[in-house]
Amino acid sequence: MTLCRIVEESTRLIHDEGDCASLQRTPGPPIQRGSTILLSTCAQVYDSSLVTYGRVGMATQRTLRDALMTLEHADEAFLYPSGLSAITGTLLALLSAGDEVLACDSVYNPTRRFLAGTLARFGVTARYFEPAATAETIGKMITPATRVIFLESPGSLTFEMQDIPAIARLARERGVLTVIDNTWSAGVLFKPLDHGVDVSIQSLTKYVCGHSDVFMGMAAAKGEAVGRLATSSHETGWAVSPDDAYMALRGLRTLHTRLAQHGAAGLRVAQWLSQQPEVQSVLCPALADDPGHAIWKRDFTGNCGLIGAVLKPVSDQDVARMVESLSLFGLGYSWGGFESLILPCDPQLSARTCSGAFPGPLLRLHIGLESVDDLIADLRHGLDQLPDATRAASRCRAIA
Ligand SMILES: *Cc1c(COP(=O)(O)O)cnc(C)c1O
């Protein structure tokens, strides 16, 4: 930029732009920082077809949104600073006072907390259906106030499968919108919008970012829901930084490759766990004897690394000893990174209204990208810390 006359150093520091036109080409997009967008003419200032404010997103965020539209087969995708804010932002966009939400009982716990807290305060009610309820059962629960059916398949922690195409079809017939938390599939293994769902939400924090170091969420939509999400995003002001958008884009480059490894390793560990005497059952729809297997096989193209394991009855102290003895499995919540994790889950199940209890403690495992043989050896070492399986089984009978 040519300045009109020689000016003070302080002014130059503000106005020298450098030569952006000669930026070298790189495989990734530039990280374009900016709150102010400089416009060329006064007519552009109020041109609603232009992006005129940085909060809406610069080139980096737009590149990510376009990539997510490709991933989710969507007409538009919206970014949020976390997976949870994508859920709360979507619900705020679609619901009004007096409306009702029907949600699966296996929904991510903070989703339930938002329904019971903020949305209840705003006059929205929520009712829950059995995680594996049929479309017919859900249909019977619909009232004139029902506006949204909130789905999550496989369910958080307990991995029940829902017949999404049937539920979406029924909801459409009854004028109800469907929203799904699609985080488990990473948008790769399942395409909800192709099956008639209105909004597909992901915590990009998990597999898309994939390295346990970024928070981000998205809502991808088709049809009527797009306009409502656009208006609400505009009104509420959710925004993500270009640096984080760059990290999510970088994760997308390797998403399919990582997920293939997570899925194969997850299935191998699931099969191995189901043969261990200390394990009562394994929750993983990719296993042939899982109650959700037929639906998973019909609608999903693969498995990921997140599975559940129900132990035979042992005490909380036994579980703690087992979990804390592991050296490769970290103890932590936010899964989807390159590393393996384990989490005792029972306290999280107490909020549920319909689900029956398991006979023993529930563990959630995320199978990372380590060698599967090493992970299995670590788990065997952990299970060895439990009281022996025969004693565990006879204690179970004594309790019953
Ligand atoms: C982690 C998670 C979320 C929330 O994502 P954040 O990015 O941590 O806010 C939502 N849904 C599911 C199923 C999750 O596992």
The ligand as an SDF file (V2000), in Angstrom:
LIG
                    3D

 15 15  0  0  0  0  0  0  0  0999 V2000
  -17.6330  -35.2270   23.7870 C   0  0  0  0  0  0  0  0  0  0  0  0
  -19.0090  -35.3030   23.2830 C   0  0  0  0  0  0  0  0  0  0  0  0
  -19.7830  -34.1560   23.1380 C   0  0  0  0  0  0  0  0  0  0  0  0
  -19.2940  -32.7920   23.5650 C   0  0  0  0  0  0  0  0  0  0  0  0
  -18.2140  -32.3380   22.8560 O   0  0  0  0  0  0  0  0  0  0  0  0
  -17.2320  -31.2060   23.4200 P   0  0  0  0  0  0  0  0  0  0  0  0
  -16.5020  -30.7970   22.2100 O   0  0  0  0  0  0  0  0  0  0  0  0
  -16.3750  -31.8660   24.4550 O   0  0  0  0  0  0  0  0  0  0  0  0
  -18.0780  -30.1240   23.9980 O   0  0  0  0  0  0  0  0  0  0  0  0
  -21.0520  -34.2820   22.6120 C   0  0  0  0  0  0  0  0  0  0  0  0
  -21.5420  -35.4780   22.2600 N   0  0  0  0  0  0  0  0  0  0  0  0
  -20.8310  -36.6110   22.3800 C   0  0  0  0  0  0  0  0  0  0  0  0
  -21.4430  -37.8990   21.9800 C   0  0  0  0  0  0  0  0  0  0  0  0
  -19.5500  -36.5600   22.9140 C   0  0  0  0  0  0  0  0  0  0  0  0
  -18.8650  -37.6950   23.0690 O   0  0  0  0  0  0  0  0  0  0  0  0
  1  2  1  0
  2  3  1  0
  2 14  2  0
  3  4  1  0
  3 10  2  0
  4  5  1  0
  5  6  1  0
  6  7  2  0
  6  8  1  0
  6  9  1  0
 10 11  1  0
 11 12  2  0
 12 13  1  0
 12 14  1  0
 14 15  1  0
M  END
$$$$
